[in-house]
Amino acid sequence: MEKSGFTDRVKFILNRMRKNFARVTTTISSRKQRSVDFVDPLRPGQRPQDLLAVLLLTVGVAVVAFDIPTYPWIRSLPGEYRATFAAFTDLGKAHWILWSTGLTCLYLLAIKANELTFRLRMAVGAVFTYAGFVFYCVAATGILAIIFKWGLGRARPKLYEQVGPVHFDILALHGSYTSFPSGHSTTVAALAMALALIFPAYLWLIAVIAFWVAFSRVMVGAHFPSDVIAGTLLGMTFTYFTARALARRRIGFAYNKDGSIEPIMSSRSANACARAVWDVVRGRRRAWRYEQAIATSETAKGAAEQETS
């Protein structure tokens, strides 16, 4: 009996997740025409040819001016430097980001969000949208980085003395030839760009933290500076254009008057939603609409009985 009840419960939750996911896909597909009709010209500096120029310039300068002296310089530093950067360099790994955002999305799909109070429904919608946005950008850029690095086959810095700093072995399919671009830097840049778009007030703090995490890949001897620059440009560019696609549909983001992208939820609404969630956690507010309806009807019924008596 217990096993049957557990199975029925799992089936019920999976069915609810399926229905909630169907609502999500319906919402996205309903915005397709708006994306087509919305005029969104690319500014100078954002066009593909401009981005390619930036990539060629920055990576080229790094290969010529920085890649050659970097590895000998790092080896000349005290070991404490490498140990310090090694302590936080793994923040650039994608697994903890994908697990946290993916499980968040799955959990929110499994709850009865349509029965929550207004502010909680807003909070659930925002968290699901932005968690899905981060998950998609980190996962997609990670896949692209893997394709590029295994295809291009650049030798890692540990092979500096054997093959030099600019050795490429196309389709070598060996871990020692997967330096360009840096996968950690791609992930860090994708995450940082996503967070900067979601929380624009923290732009500079996010940028500085992301810089040091990405730079740590050079300090631990895993990548050349050009690898890090290429990965950073890949992560930032893909995430930004994903946000533009969402903004055209007014999903999570929108365009303001000067054409910049901003979160569709204002800071005032975000604070109100955060307070509502916190009040529910502390037991000061009900989470479900039907509970409020029951409480209201019972109060009205009690008042009517008092008037009758």
C-alpha positions in Angstrom: 0.0 0.0 0.0 2.8 2.4 0.9 4.7 1.6 -2.3 1.5 2.2 -4.3 0.8 5.5 -2.6 4.4 6.7 -3.2 4.1 5.7 -6.9 0.9 7.5 -7.3 2.4 10.6 -5.6 5.4 10.5 -8.0 3.0 10.2 -11.0 0.9 13.1 -9.7 4.0 15.3 -9.3 5.3 14.4 -12.8 2.0 15.1 -14.3 2.0 18.5 -12.6 5.5 19.2 -13.9 4.4 18.3 -17.4 1.4 20.6 -17.2 3.5 23.5 -15.8 6.1 22.9 -18.5 3.4 23.0 -21.2 2.3 26.4 -19.8 5.9 27.6 -20.1 6.3 26.5 -23.7 2.9 28.0 -24.5 4.0 31.3 -23.1 7.2 31.3 -25.1 5.5 30.3 -28.4 2.9 33.0 -27.9 5.6 35.6 -27.9 7.1 34.4 -31.2 5.2 36.9 -33.4 6.2 39.7 -31.1 9.8 38.8 -31.6 9.4 38.9 -35.4 7.6 42.3 -35.3 9.9 43.9 -32.8 12.5 46.2 -34.5 15.7 45.7 -32.7 18.7 47.0 -34.8 22.1 46.1 -33.6 24.2 49.0 -32.5 27.8 49.6 -33.7 30.0 47.3 -31.6 27.4 44.6 -31.2 27.2 43.5 -34.8 28.8 40.1 -35.7 31.6 41.7 -37.7 32.4 44.1 -34.8 32.5 41.2 -32.4 34.8 39.2 -34.7 37.1 42.3 -34.9 37.3 42.5 -31.1 38.0 38.8 -30.9 40.8 39.0 -33.5 42.3 42.1 -32.0 42.3 41.0 -28.3 43.2 37.4 -28.8 45.9 38.3 -31.4 47.5 40.9 -29.1 47.4 38.4 -26.2 49.1 35.7 -28.4 51.9 38.0 -29.5 52.5 40.0 -26.3 51.3 37.9 -23.3 51.3 34.2 -24.1 55.0 33.8 -24.6 56.3 35.4 -21.4 53.4 34.4 -19.1 54.3 30.8 -18.4 58.0 31.5 -17.5 56.7 34.4 -15.3 54.2 32.2 -13.4 56.9 29.6 -12.8 59.1 32.3 -11.2 56.5 33.3 -8.7 56.4 31.8 -5.1 54.2 28.7 -4.8 51.8 30.6 -2.5 50.5 32.5 -5.5 49.4 29.4 -7.3 48.0 27.9 -4.2 45.9 31.0 -3.5 44.4 31.0 -7.0 43.9 27.3 -7.0 41.7 27.6 -3.9 38.9 29.3 -5.9 39.6 28.6 -9.6 37.1 25.7 -9.6 34.3 28.3 -9.2 34.6 28.4 -12.9 33.3 24.8 -13.3 29.9 24.5 -14.7 28.6 21.6 -12.7 27.6 23.5 -9.5 25.8 26.1 -11.6 23.9 23.6 -13.7 22.9 21.5 -10.7 21.7 24.5 -8.6 19.7 26.2 -11.4 18.5 22.9 -12.9 17.1 21.6 -9.6 15.6 25.0 -8.9 13.7 24.9 -12.2 12.5 21.3 -11.6 11.3 22.1 -8.1 9.4 25.1 -9.3 7.8 23.0 -12.0 6.6 20.6 -9.4 4.8 23.0 -7.2 1.2 24.3 -7.6 2.3 27.8 -8.5 -1.1 28.8 -9.9 -2.6 28.4 -6.4 0.0 30.7 -4.7 -0.7 34.3 -3.7 0.0 37.0 -6.2 3.4 38.1 -4.9 4.6 34.5 -4.5 3.5 33.7 -8.1 5.5 36.6 -9.3 8.5 35.4 -7.3 8.2 31.9 -8.7 7.9 33.2 -12.2 11.0 35.4 -11.9 13.1 32.8 -10.2 12.2 30.1 -12.8 12.8 32.5 -15.7 16.2 33.6 -14.5 17.4 30.2 -13.3 16.4 28.8 -16.7 18.2 31.6 -18.4 21.5 31.0 -16.4 21.2 27.2 -16.9 20.7 27.6 -20.7 23.6 30.1 -21.2 26.1 28.2 -19.1 25.2 24.8 -20.7 25.2 26.1 -24.2 28.4 28.1 -24.0 30.0 25.1 -22.2 29.1 22.8 -25.2 30.4 25.4 -27.6 33.7 25.7 -25.7 34.1 21.9 -25.7 33.6 21.8 -29.5 36.1 24.5 -30.1 38.8 23.3 -27.7 38.7 19.7 -28.8 38.5 20.7 -32.5 41.3 23.3 -32.5 43.7 21.3 -30.3 45.8 24.0 -28.8 48.6 22.7 -26.5 48.2 23.6 -22.8 50.9 25.6 -21.0 52.3 22.4 -19.4 53.6 21.6 -22.9 55.3 25.0 -23.3 58.8 23.7 -23.2 58.1 20.9 -25.7 56.0 22.6 -28.3 55.9 26.3 -27.4 53.0 28.6 -26.6 51.2 28.7 -30.0 51.1 25.0 -31.0 47.8 23.8 -32.5 47.1 20.1 -33.4 43.7 20.1 -35.1 41.5 17.3 -33.9 44.2 15.9 -31.6 41.4 14.7 -29.3 43.7 14.7 -26.3 43.3 16.5 -23.0 46.7 18.1 -23.2 45.6 19.8 -26.4 42.4 21.5 -25.2 43.6 24.9 -24.1 41.8 27.2 -26.5 39.3 28.6 -25.4 39.2 28.2 -21.6 36.1 26.4 -20.6 36.2 27.8 -17.1 36.5 31.4 -18.4 33.6 30.7 -20.8 31.4 29.5 -17.9 32.4 32.4 -15.6 31.8 35.0 -18.3 28.4 33.5 -19.1 27.4 33.4 -15.5 28.7 36.9 -14.8 27.0 38.4 -17.8 23.7 36.7 -16.8 23.9 38.0 -13.2 24.9 41.5 -14.4 21.8 41.6 -16.6 19.6 40.3 -13.8 21.2 42.5 -11.1 22.5 45.6 -12.9 23.2 47.4 -9.7 25.9 44.9 -8.9 27.6 45.1 -12.3 31.0 46.2 -11.2 31.2 43.8 -8.2 30.2 40.9 -10.5 32.7 41.9 -13.1 35.6 42.1 -10.7 34.9 38.7 -9.1 34.5 37.2 -12.6 37.8 38.7 -13.7 39.8 37.1 -10.8 38.2 33.7 -11.3 38.9 33.8 -15.0 42.5 35.1 -14.4 43.1 32.3 -12.0 43.2 29.9 -14.9 46.3 31.7 -16.1 47.8 31.8 -12.6 47.4 28.0 -12.0 49.1 27.3 -15.3 46.0 25.7 -17.0 45.6 28.3 -19.8 47.3 31.1 -21.7 45.9 34.6 -21.5 44.5 34.4 -25.0 42.6 31.3 -24.0 41.0 33.2 -21.2 40.1 36.2 -23.4 38.6 34.0 -26.1 36.5 32.1 -23.5 35.4 35.3 -21.9 34.2 36.8 -25.2 32.4 33.6 -26.0 30.5 33.4 -22.7 29.6 37.1 -22.7 28.5 37.4 -26.3 26.3 34.3 -26.3 24.6 35.3 -23.0 24.0 38.9 -24.1 22.4 37.8 -27.4 20.2 35.3 -25.5 19.0 38.1 -23.3 18.2 40.2 -26.3 16.1 37.4 -27.7 14.2 37.2 -24.4 13.8 41.0 -24.2 12.2 41.0 -27.7 9.6 38.6 -26.3 9.4 40.4 -22.9 10.4 37.3 -21.1 12.5 38.1 -18.1 14.0 41.2 -19.8 12.8 44.2 -21.7 14.2 47.2 -23.6 14.2 50.6 -21.9 13.9 53.9 -23.6 17.6 54.1 -24.6 17.6 50.6 -26.0 19.4 48.9 -23.2 18.3 45.6 -21.7 16.9 45.6 -18.2 15.1 43.1 -15.9 11.4 43.2 -16.6 10.7 43.2 -12.9 11.4 46.5 -11.2 13.4 46.7 -8.1 10.2 47.8 -6.2 8.4 44.6 -7.3 11.4 42.4 -6.6 11.7 43.8 -3.1 7.9 43.2 -2.5 8.3 39.6 -3.7 11.3 39.0 -1.5 9.4 40.4 1.5 6.5 38.2 0.7 8.7 35.1 0.5 10.4 36.0 3.8 7.1 36.6 5.5 5.9 33.1 4.4 9.2 31.6 5.7 8.6 33.2 9.1 5.0 32.2 9.2 3.6 35.8 9.0 1.8 35.3 5.7 -0.1 32.6 4.0 1.3 31.1 0.9 -1.9 29.7 -0.8 -4.8 31.6 -2.2 -7.4 29.1 -1.2 -6.3 29.4 2.4 -7.0 33.1 2.3 -10.4 32.5 0.6 -11.3 30.0 3.4 -10.2 32.4 6.1 -12.2 35.2 4.5 -15.3 33.1 4.1 -15.1 31.9 7.7 -14.7 35.5 9.0 -17.7 36.6 6.9 -19.7 33.7 8.2 -18.9 34.5 11.8 -19.8 38.1 11.3 -23.1 37.1 9.8 -23.9 34.8 12.6 -23.2 37.5 15.1 -25.5 39.9 13.3 -28.3 37.3 13.2 -27.9 36.5 16.9 
